[in-house]
Amino acid sequence: MNISLKILDNLRESYGIFISDKLQINSGNCGRGVFSSAVIEQSELLISEFSVPIDGLLTTRKAQHVVESHKSARQVLREFLSHVRICSFEFILENFSTCLNGTDLLVCALYLELENEENSKWNTFLSSIPKQLWNPFMLDVKELNLLTAKCRLPSKCLKQKIKISTGFLKALGFEINEEILNWCFSVVLSRSFGGSPERCQTRNHFKIEIDNSANFCLCPAIDLINLEKDYNCEYRWNENKTAFQVFSRKKILQGQELFVNYGTAKSEYEIYNFYGFVLPSDDFQIEFELQRIRKSIYDDKKIDFLTSQLDMVFAMEKLESSDYFITSLKVSADLRRLANRVGKILEKEENKIIYQILLERFKKNKNLNNNLASAENRVIEVFLGCKASEKINSEGIKTKSLISFSDLSRNS
Ligand SMILES: C[S@@+](CC[C@H](N)C(=O)[O-])C[C@H]1O[C@@H](n2cnc3c(N)ncnc32)[C@H](O)[C@@H]1O
């Protein structure tokens, strides 16, 4: 049996989840996702839990049981509950070993369940999750500082937040494997339903939430569906059946991927902070590209260089269209100066990214030029100091973005 079928089958079997036979797991543009293997009509019910509905959900309540079943956990928890209801972030950091909210409980429960390996009820679920997960909270401080405030601050908060689970598990006597704990935190951030761990900046978040609701939970199978703006499915919490269900919003053709919306109110920044990716759109692409750059290069010089590049890009945003020409010249001159200083350390791929970032900026400024091709030519001109048309004519459209620093320094 192929792996994808096995994952769904195991989930069905372990948690009594009903999953339509029309679904299968494949690799698509967003990594692994759920695809249709036959036509799905509008409003078809695709995933629902009929038999033991709530059994398949790892809720905060169940996470609490997992945590509390550990010897000494009760005492550690009780200690905190006896004297704190709401507390400041600083307090939590000082007393983190005893303060757990829904997110922390889930993180700790996952960590403990991983220790149990095959004996864990959640083993099938945990095995269905990719081994490698990435979220911005994993960036180190230097890297985080490369991000703009909107990205940086939530990530920094989340980075602090994980210290709470770390402290608690340490208090239980565990030696923490940071990689595994980061994985657990990533799972909760990117795969939990209904909660709002992202609001960790607010004080209210630290109200103890050891509740019995099922609306903040991890949900096997449904969490395999990727996000797209133009989503074709939606999930609903069925109060009567106390079950999560997935319905198609429109007809889905055979072979098409299923998409949901992870929360209509989520901003691009929240998506980035929680799920570790951005939808290819607008300004946010810049942050994303910066991450890609960061992943491929890593030394101070390069980061300084890129940071100053991005600063220039951001500065451009504030300029009026009349400044366009001057700005582009300035950027061009600065780029060349920087290129000379830094030398040829950057690879072509990174130049391409910088070029694309700038190009997006140029394109976005509609007042400047409604003709995108011409805006693009302008970027090439500014970058290469040569006639864009020559470049395009002789090398074709694809080579336009392959700018090398040898080009830049030659023209400086
Ligand atoms: C709830 S899981 C979805 C299933 C996941 N792709 C998997 O293999 O298990 C959320 C994660 O899927 C990925 N993802 C979902 N939608 C995406 C998209 N539109 N583009 C890129 N990655 C996406 C991100 O890594 C995100 O953190």
PDBQT file of the ligand as one rigid body, heavy atoms in Angstrom, charges set to zero:
ROOT
HETATM    1  C1  LIG A 501      -2.071  22.419   8.572  1.00  0.00    +0.000 C 
HETATM    2  S1  LIG A 501      -0.608  22.003   7.770  1.00  0.00    +0.000 S 
HETATM    3  C2  LIG A 501      -1.111  21.494   6.174  1.00  0.00    +0.000 C 
HETATM    4  C3  LIG A 501      -0.519  20.148   5.755  1.00  0.00    +0.000 C 
HETATM    5  C4  LIG A 501       0.958  20.123   5.505  1.00  0.00    +0.000 C 
HETATM    6  N1  LIG A 501       1.268  20.601   4.160  1.00  0.00    +0.000 N 
HETATM    7  C5  LIG A 501       1.539  18.737   5.691  1.00  0.00    +0.000 C 
HETATM    8  O1  LIG A 501       2.331  18.271   4.861  1.00  0.00    +0.000 OA
HETATM    9  O2  LIG A 501       1.246  18.117   6.713  1.00  0.00    +0.000 OA
HETATM   10  C6  LIG A 501      -0.006  23.625   7.570  1.00  0.00    +0.000 C 
HETATM   11  C7  LIG A 501       1.359  23.685   6.908  1.00  0.00    +0.000 C 
HETATM   12  O3  LIG A 501       1.267  23.364   5.529  1.00  0.00    +0.000 OA
HETATM   13  C8  LIG A 501       2.063  24.239   4.745  1.00  0.00    +0.000 C 
HETATM   14  N2  LIG A 501       1.174  25.055   3.897  1.00  0.00    +0.000 N 
HETATM   15  C9  LIG A 501      -0.173  25.133   3.956  1.00  0.00    +0.000 A 
HETATM   16  N3  LIG A 501      -0.648  25.923   2.995  1.00  0.00    +0.000 NA
HETATM   17  C10 LIG A 501       0.420  26.366   2.305  1.00  0.00    +0.000 A 
HETATM   18  C11 LIG A 501       0.589  27.257   1.190  1.00  0.00    +0.000 A 
HETATM   19  N4  LIG A 501      -0.446  27.832   0.583  1.00  0.00    +0.000 N 
HETATM   20  N5  LIG A 501       1.848  27.481   0.755  1.00  0.00    +0.000 NA
HETATM   21  C12 LIG A 501       2.925  26.915   1.350  1.00  0.00    +0.000 A 
HETATM   22  N6  LIG A 501       2.825  26.085   2.414  1.00  0.00    +0.000 NA
HETATM   23  C13 LIG A 501       1.591  25.807   2.874  1.00  0.00    +0.000 A 
HETATM   24  C14 LIG A 501       2.816  25.097   5.749  1.00  0.00    +0.000 C 
HETATM   25  O4  LIG A 501       4.049  24.472   6.024  1.00  0.00    +0.000 OA
HETATM   26  C15 LIG A 501       1.939  25.078   6.977  1.00  0.00    +0.000 C 
HETATM   27  O5  LIG A 501       2.644  25.302   8.159  1.00  0.00    +0.000 OA
ENDROOT
TORSDOF 0
